[in-house]
């Protein structure tokens, strides 16, 4: 049996696909797992995680709504993507094509539907993207990460609320290994700062500007892991060092099990996969939702903060002083075991979604 998983654009779409692909391969060693992705640099980096021969790059363009169909450039790229998708589908004859969002899902699922191949999509966010809202009208099955998404699609075909799957490696307890890998002290708390798989300049800027407002005692008690995206990691480490903070910085880091394994508090955006990962790891967070993209991160953060240890602050309301104050408040709560009574999160979204997709493929 062959499964084709279409994903691209960001780690938030790609990592759930990898999670499901790994679980499918674990259950069905003889199955072939093919990933259709885009051609961005971030995708080239992320797909170093899976075997190169299982990755098929597909050209397409972001779907911007109905007016996209009046844009010649979009139509040209969509046509190229559609034709490339048909070529691949004819060659591998998958049992099912699953779209995980991102601009690659649109031509791949469209081609599969035209060819009579079973189709499904998975929505990671509370508010579905434009492409998924359109695709949901004609695919055979829809998997949702949140019950709150049910009213945002209209009538759905065969569907299930599965949760948002994370990679099995994330669930591992590896604090000692992580401390050694980063050269961190076991006696200090670790602050993880990230803006998503593509980095976030504004998050970096607010963080690096908040140092003068941090209590000197706190600076002596914490260490920093900064996933800084396009920023020079050496510059980040230099600025942290000048502020009296030991830090390790990386532009791209694919060993997130180690990153989360050593983390006591996160500062980051509110991407769906990031939230699913820190929920399972029960890591408190300061969330700064990305203010654009239809505000879907704002809704993610709102739902997440109802049952997790998170403080949400809008980017428009944030200043370096406010961020420093929030960091100090959250570390104080951690020190006082304020979050110890949080309910544990079932670690089964990967299994539920894999069950659902296998059921869809066999229907």
CORURZI-V564403 format. One record per pair of residues at least 12 apart in sequence whose ideal C-beta (glycine too) atoms are under 8 Angstrom apart, sorted by the first residue. I is the first residue (numbers start at 1). J is the second residue. If there is no record, write none. Layout:
[[I & J] [I & J]]
This chain:
[[1 & 28] [1 & 30] [1 & 31] [1 & 32] [1 & 95] [1 & 361] [2 & 31] [2 & 32] [2 & 33] [2 & 34] [2 & 92] [2 & 93] [2 & 94] [2 & 95] [3 & 21] [3 & 24] [3 & 31] [3 & 32] [3 & 33] [3 & 34] [3 & 94] [3 & 95] [3 & 96] [3 & 98] [3 & 357] [3 & 361] [4 & 34] [4 & 35] [4 & 36] [4 & 88] [4 & 89] [4 & 92] [4 & 94] [4 & 96] [4 & 97] [4 & 98] [4 & 108] [4 & 112] [5 & 17] [5 & 20] [5 & 21] [5 & 33] [5 & 34] [5 & 35] [5 & 36] [5 & 98] [5 & 100] [6 & 35] [6 & 36] [6 & 37] [6 & 58] [6 & 97] [6 & 98] [6 & 99] [6 & 100] [6 & 102] [6 & 104] [6 & 105] [6 & 108] [6 & 109] [7 & 35] [7 & 36] [7 & 37] [7 & 99] [7 & 100] [7 & 101] [7 & 102] [7 & 104] [7 & 105] [8 & 36] [8 & 37] [8 & 38] [8 & 40] [8 & 43] [8 & 58] [8 & 60] [8 & 102] [8 & 103] [8 & 104] [8 & 105] [9 & 38] [9 & 40] [9 & 43] [9 & 62] [9 & 101] [9 & 102] [9 & 103] [9 & 104] [10 & 42] [10 & 102] [10 & 196] [10 & 197] [10 & 198] [10 & 271] [11 & 42] [11 & 46] [11 & 196] [11 & 197] [11 & 198] [11 & 271] [11 & 273] [12 & 101] [12 & 124] [12 & 196] [12 & 197] [12 & 271] [12 & 272] [12 & 273] [12 & 274] [13 & 100] [13 & 101] [13 & 102] [13 & 105] [13 & 124] [14 & 37] [14 & 43] [14 & 46] [14 & 47] [14 & 100] [14 & 102] [14 & 197] [15 & 46] [15 & 166] [15 & 167] [15 & 197] [15 & 273] [16 & 100] [16 & 122] [16 & 124] [16 & 164] [16 & 165] [16 & 166] [16 & 273] [16 & 353] [17 & 35] [17 & 98] [17 & 100] [18 & 35] [18 & 46] [18 & 49] [18 & 50] [18 & 167] [19 & 165] [19 & 166] [19 & 167] [19 & 168] [19 & 350] [20 & 98] [20 & 122] [20 & 165] [20 & 350] [20 & 353] [20 & 354] [20 & 357] [21 & 33] [21 & 35] [21 & 50] [22 & 167] [22 & 168] [23 & 165] [23 & 168] [23 & 350] [23 & 351] [23 & 354] [24 & 354] [24 & 357] [24 & 358] [27 & 354] [27 & 358] [32 & 54] [32 & 92] [33 & 54] [34 & 54] [34 & 55] [34 & 56] [34 & 88] [34 & 92] [34 & 94] [35 & 47] [35 & 50] [35 & 54] [35 & 55] [35 & 56] [36 & 56] [36 & 57] [36 & 58] [36 & 85] [36 & 88] [36 & 104] [36 & 108] [37 & 55] [37 & 56] [37 & 57] [37 & 58] [37 & 104] [38 & 57] [38 & 58] [38 & 59] [38 & 60] [38 & 102] [38 & 103] [38 & 104] [39 & 57] [39 & 58] [39 & 59] [42 & 197] [42 & 198] [42 & 252] [43 & 57] [45 & 252] [45 & 254] [46 & 197] [46 & 254] [48 & 254] [49 & 254] [56 & 88] [58 & 81] [58 & 84] [58 & 85] [58 & 88] [58 & 104] [58 & 107] [58 & 108] [59 & 77] [59 & 80] [59 & 81] [59 & 84] [60 & 77] [60 & 78] [60 & 80] [60 & 81] [60 & 103] [60 & 104] [60 & 106] [60 & 107] [61 & 73] [61 & 74] [61 & 77] [61 & 78] [61 & 81] [61 & 103] [62 & 103] [63 & 103] [63 & 106] [63 & 129] [63 & 130] [63 & 131] [63 & 134] [64 & 130] [65 & 130] [78 & 106] [78 & 107] [81 & 104] [81 & 106] [81 & 107] [81 & 108] [82 & 107] [82 & 110] [82 & 111] [84 & 107] [85 & 107] [85 & 108] [85 & 110] [85 & 111] [85 & 112] [86 & 111] [86 & 114] [86 & 115] [89 & 111] [89 & 112] [89 & 115] [89 & 117] [90 & 115] [94 & 112] [94 & 117] [95 & 118] [95 & 361] [95 & 362] [96 & 117] [96 & 118] [96 & 119] [96 & 120] [96 & 357] [96 & 360] [96 & 361] [97 & 109] [97 & 112] [97 & 117] [97 & 118] [97 & 119] [97 & 120] [98 & 119] [98 & 120] [98 & 121] [98 & 122] [98 & 357] [99 & 119] [99 & 120] [99 & 121] [99 & 122] [99 & 132] [99 & 135] [99 & 139] [100 & 121] [100 & 122] [100 & 124] [101 & 121] [101 & 122] [101 & 123] [101 & 124] [101 & 125] [101 & 129] [101 & 131] [101 & 132] [102 & 131] [103 & 131] [105 & 121] [105 & 131] [105 & 132] [105 & 135] [106 & 131] [106 & 134] [106 & 135] [109 & 121] [109 & 135] [109 & 139] [110 & 135] [113 & 138] [113 & 139] [118 & 140] [118 & 141] [118 & 360] [118 & 361] [118 & 363] [119 & 138] [119 & 139] [119 & 140] [119 & 141] [120 & 139] [120 & 140] [120 & 141] [120 & 142] [120 & 143] [120 & 356] [120 & 357] [120 & 360] [121 & 135] [121 & 136] [121 & 139] [121 & 141] [121 & 142] [121 & 143] [122 & 142] [122 & 143] [122 & 144] [122 & 145] [122 & 162] [122 & 353] [123 & 136] [123 & 142] [123 & 143] [123 & 144] [123 & 145] [123 & 149] [124 & 145] [124 & 164] [124 & 272] [124 & 273] [124 & 276] [125 & 145] [125 & 146] [125 & 149] [125 & 272] [125 & 296] [125 & 297] [125 & 299] [125 & 300] [126 & 145] [126 & 146] [126 & 148] [126 & 149] [126 & 152] [126 & 272] [126 & 296] [126 & 299] [126 & 300] [126 & 302] [126 & 303] [127 & 149] [127 & 152] [127 & 294] [127 & 295] [127 & 296] [127 & 299] [127 & 300] [128 & 149] [128 & 152] [128 & 153] [129 & 294] [129 & 296] [130 & 294] [133 & 152] [133 & 153] [136 & 153] [136 & 154] [136 & 156] [136 & 157] [137 & 154] [139 & 157] [140 & 157] [140 & 158] [140 & 360] [140 & 363] [141 & 157] [141 & 158] [141 & 159] [141 & 160] [141 & 356] [141 & 357] [141 & 360] [142 & 156] [142 & 157] [142 & 158] [142 & 159] [143 & 159] [143 & 160] [143 & 161] [143 & 162] [143 & 353] [143 & 356] [143 & 357] [144 & 159] [144 & 160] [144 & 161] [144 & 162] [145 & 161] [145 & 162] [145 & 163] [145 & 164] [145 & 272] [145 & 276] [145 & 349] [146 & 161] [146 & 303] [147 & 161] [148 & 299] [148 & 303] [158 & 360] [158 & 363] [160 & 352] [160 & 356] [162 & 349] [162 & 352] [162 & 353] [162 & 356] [163 & 276] [163 & 348] [163 & 349] [163 & 352] [163 & 353] [164 & 272] [164 & 273] [164 & 275] [164 & 276] [164 & 349] [165 & 276] [165 & 349] [165 & 350] [165 & 353] [165 & 354] [166 & 273] [166 & 276] [166 & 277] [166 & 280] [166 & 349] [166 & 350] [167 & 256] [167 & 257] [167 & 350] [168 & 350] [169 & 256] [169 & 257] [170 & 256] [170 & 257] [170 & 260] [170 & 277] [170 & 280] [170 & 281] [171 & 280] [171 & 281] [171 & 347] [172 & 257] [172 & 261] [173 & 261] [174 & 257] [174 & 258] [174 & 261] [175 & 261] [175 & 262] [177 & 258] [177 & 261] [178 & 257] [178 & 258] [178 & 259] [178 & 261] [178 & 262] [179 & 262] [181 & 255] [181 & 258] [182 & 225] [182 & 248] [182 & 258] [182 & 262] [183 & 248] [184 & 223] [184 & 225] [184 & 246] [184 & 248] [184 & 262] [185 & 223] [185 & 246] [188 & 221] [188 & 222] [188 & 223] [188 & 246] [189 & 221] [189 & 222] [189 & 223] [189 & 264] [189 & 265] [189 & 331] [189 & 334] [190 & 222] [190 & 223] [190 & 224] [190 & 225] [190 & 262] [190 & 263] [190 & 264] [190 & 265] [191 & 222] [191 & 223] [191 & 224] [191 & 225] [191 & 263] [191 & 264] [191 & 265] [191 & 266] [191 & 267] [191 & 327] [192 & 224] [192 & 225] [192 & 226] [192 & 227] [192 & 259] [192 & 260] [192 & 263] [192 & 265] [192 & 266] [192 & 267] [192 & 268] [192 & 283] [193 & 207] [193 & 224] [193 & 225] [193 & 226] [193 & 227] [193 & 228] [193 & 266] [193 & 267] [193 & 268] [194 & 226] [194 & 227] [194 & 266] [194 & 267] [194 & 268] [194 & 269] [194 & 274] [195 & 227] [195 & 229] [195 & 268] [195 & 269] [196 & 229] [196 & 268] [196 & 269] [196 & 271] [196 & 274] [196 & 290] [197 & 252] [197 & 271] [198 & 229] [198 & 230] [199 & 227] [199 & 228] [199 & 229] [199 & 230] [199 & 231] [199 & 251] [200 & 229] [200 & 268] [200 & 269] [200 & 290] [201 & 229] [201 & 230] [201 & 231] [202 & 288] [202 & 315] [203 & 267] [203 & 268] [203 & 269] [203 & 288] [204 & 226] [204 & 228] [204 & 229] [204 & 231] [204 & 236] [206 & 288] [206 & 318] [206 & 319] [206 & 320] [206 & 323] [207 & 226] [207 & 267] [207 & 323] [208 & 236] [208 & 239] [208 & 240] [209 & 320] [210 & 320] [210 & 321] [210 & 323] [210 & 324] [210 & 327] [211 & 239] [211 & 240] [211 & 243] [211 & 245] [211 & 324] [212 & 243] [212 & 320] [212 & 324] [213 & 320] [213 & 321] [213 & 324] [213 & 325] [214 & 243] [214 & 324] [214 & 327] [214 & 328] [215 & 328] [216 & 244] [218 & 327] [218 & 328] [218 & 331] [219 & 243] [219 & 244] [219 & 245] [220 & 244] [221 & 331] [222 & 245] [222 & 331] [223 & 245] [223 & 246] [223 & 247] [224 & 240] [224 & 245] [224 & 246] [224 & 247] [224 & 248] [224 & 249] [225 & 247] [225 & 248] [225 & 249] [225 & 259] [225 & 262] [225 & 263] [226 & 240] [226 & 247] [226 & 248] [226 & 249] [226 & 250] [227 & 249] [227 & 250] [227 & 251] [227 & 252] [227 & 253] [227 & 259] [228 & 249] [228 & 250] [228 & 251] [229 & 251] [229 & 252] [230 & 251] [231 & 249] [231 & 251] [232 & 251] [233 & 249] [233 & 250] [233 & 251] [234 & 249] [236 & 249] [237 & 249] [256 & 277] [260 & 277] [260 & 278] [260 & 281] [260 & 283] [263 & 281] [263 & 283] [264 & 283] [264 & 284] [264 & 331] [264 & 334] [265 & 283] [265 & 284] [265 & 285] [265 & 286] [265 & 327] [265 & 330] [265 & 331] [265 & 334] [266 & 278] [266 & 283] [266 & 284] [266 & 285] [266 & 286] [267 & 285] [267 & 286] [267 & 288] [267 & 323] [267 & 327] [268 & 285] [268 & 286] [268 & 287] [268 & 288] [269 & 287] [269 & 288] [269 & 289] [269 & 290] [269 & 297] [270 & 287] [270 & 288] [270 & 289] [270 & 290] [270 & 297] [270 & 298] [270 & 300] [270 & 301] [270 & 304] [270 & 312] [271 & 290] [271 & 297] [271 & 300] [272 & 300] [275 & 287] [275 & 300] [275 & 301] [275 & 304] [275 & 308] [276 & 349] [278 & 308] [279 & 304] [279 & 308] [279 & 345] [280 & 345] [280 & 347] [282 & 309] [282 & 339] [282 & 342] [282 & 344] [282 & 345] [283 & 309] [284 & 309] [284 & 310] [284 & 330] [284 & 333] [284 & 334] [284 & 339] [285 & 308] [285 & 309] [285 & 310] [285 & 311] [286 & 310] [286 & 311] [286 & 313] [286 & 323] [286 & 326] [286 & 327] [286 & 330] [287 & 301] [287 & 304] [287 & 305] [287 & 310] [287 & 311] [287 & 312] [287 & 313] [288 & 313] [288 & 314] [288 & 315] [288 & 318] [289 & 301] [289 & 312] [289 & 314] [289 & 315] [290 & 315] [291 & 314] [291 & 315] [291 & 316] [298 & 314] [307 & 343] [308 & 342] [309 & 333] [309 & 338] [309 & 339] [309 & 342] [311 & 326] [311 & 329] [311 & 330] [313 & 326]]
